[in-house]
């Protein structure tokens, strides 16, 4: 019997992990979300936009399993010193429904009751048992009269690219956003202090959408746009310049300044005999010179040259030159 008791004791020890001592009981996690730390408040048009990221971890470093509420407070920055608890008690609570997903979040409130004042904003997250996170970072924002939304926003093809123009107060600066073909969202393209901009990084035949927004210090206007355009090359090369004609051996030698356009294709040469109409006598001329050998001695000739680009846009004719064939 003693051997059987010993065997049963050994088996029991195996079941309790070698008969080791039992540790302190683990208390259930409180599932309190971590503090929000990236709150931002921006005035845009007649609204105040508030952005933050809802944490995915609890204060215990565990994944947030449940979220029930968002407590957002907005109020005037007190002139006689800031105390968070006192300020919270008097600040306006903004009713927000908790989103279904964690991560980036934004909301907006009317700006009209805060115009001309500096406000503060802070937020916290609550779980389904009513336990709240700490208050987030407290952010200030000066609320001014709303900026006008840029008007008459237009996008037009230009020789340099796409020219954007709009009307807005000149004391503003402006942000320009562009969405190119296949891109999902507009991206910041440039900032400028003038109500115009030329986007030189464009391709013919590719669609673009543009947006513009006025900014003044930390205040933003509503965004104008989209102004959509698919630019096409309708712009001819420069007119050939410095055309000259000289007598050669049984020929009239023509020369002029070379065009520098990246899409240059060819020159076309035109001739007039004895003050008659100009007739094309050559095409596909790649360099800035041409020898006219189909001439008659003593005849009066005029010449002019046209430059043509790859899409087939012709320049205006050059200034004509005259010569009597040798």
NORURPE-V751369 format. One record per pair of residues at least 4 apart in sequence whose ideal C-beta (glycine too) atoms are under 6 Angstrom apart, sorted by the first residue. I is the first residue (numbers start at 1). GAP is how many residues later the second one is. Records with the same first field share a line. If there is no record, write none. Layout:
I=GAP + GAP
This chain:
13=5 + 6
29=31 + 33
30=101
31=27 + 96
32=26 + 27 + 99 + 101
33=22 + 25 + 31 + 92 + 100
34=21 + 23 + 25
35=98 + 99
36=16 + 87 + 100
37=100
38=14 + 15
39=13 + 84 + 97 + 98 + 100
40=11
41=7 + 9 + 80 + 98 + 100
42=7
43=5 + 68 + 100 + 176
44=5 + 176
45=101 + 176 + 177
46=65 + 100
47=61 + 64
48=61 + 63
49=59
50=57
51=55
52=53
53=51
54=48 + 51
56=8 + 46
57=4
58=4 + 6
66=61 + 62
67=31
68=30 + 58 + 59 + 60
69=29 + 57
70=26 + 28
71=53
72=22 + 24 + 51
73=15 + 18 + 20 + 49
74=18 + 45 + 47
75=16 + 17
76=41 + 43
77=41 + 43
78=4
87=4
94=15
96=11
99=6
111=32
114=5 + 29
115=28
117=26
118=22 + 24
119=22 + 24
120=18 + 20
121=18
122=13 + 14 + 16
123=13
124=8 + 9 + 11
125=8
126=6
127=4
144=75
147=67 + 69 + 72 + 74
149=72 + 73 + 75
150=16 + 18 + 62 + 64 + 74
151=16
152=14 + 15
153=13 + 59 + 71 + 74
154=11 + 73
155=7 + 9 + 55 + 72 + 74
156=7
157=74
158=5
159=76
160=38 + 40
161=37 + 38 + 39 + 41
162=37 + 40 + 67 + 69
163=35
164=33 + 46
165=31
166=29 + 46
168=4 + 27 + 46
172=42 + 44
173=20 + 42
174=18 + 38 + 40
175=16 + 38
176=13 + 14 + 21 + 36
177=9 + 11 + 12 + 34
178=11 + 32
179=4 + 7 + 30
180=28
181=25 + 26
186=25
192=5
202=29
204=27 + 28 + 29
207=23
208=21
209=17 + 19
210=15 + 17
211=12 + 14 + 15
212=12
213=7 + 8 + 10
214=7
215=5
233=78
236=77 + 78 + 79
237=22 + 24 + 27 + 70 + 72 + 78
238=21
239=76 + 77 + 79
240=16 + 65 + 67 + 78
241=16
242=14 + 15
243=13 + 62 + 75 + 78
244=11
245=7 + 9 + 58 + 76 + 78
246=7
247=79
248=5
251=40 + 42
252=40 + 43 + 71
253=38
254=36 + 49
255=34
256=32 + 49
258=30
259=5 + 48
263=46 + 47
264=45
265=43 + 44 + 45
266=18 + 19 + 42
267=18 + 38 + 40
268=12 + 15 + 38
269=12 + 13 + 21 + 36
270=8 + 10 + 34
271=10 + 30 + 32
272=4 + 6 + 30
274=26
282=8
285=5
295=30
297=28
299=26
300=24
301=22
302=18 + 20
303=18
304=13 + 14 + 16
305=13
306=8 + 9 + 11
307=8
308=6
309=4
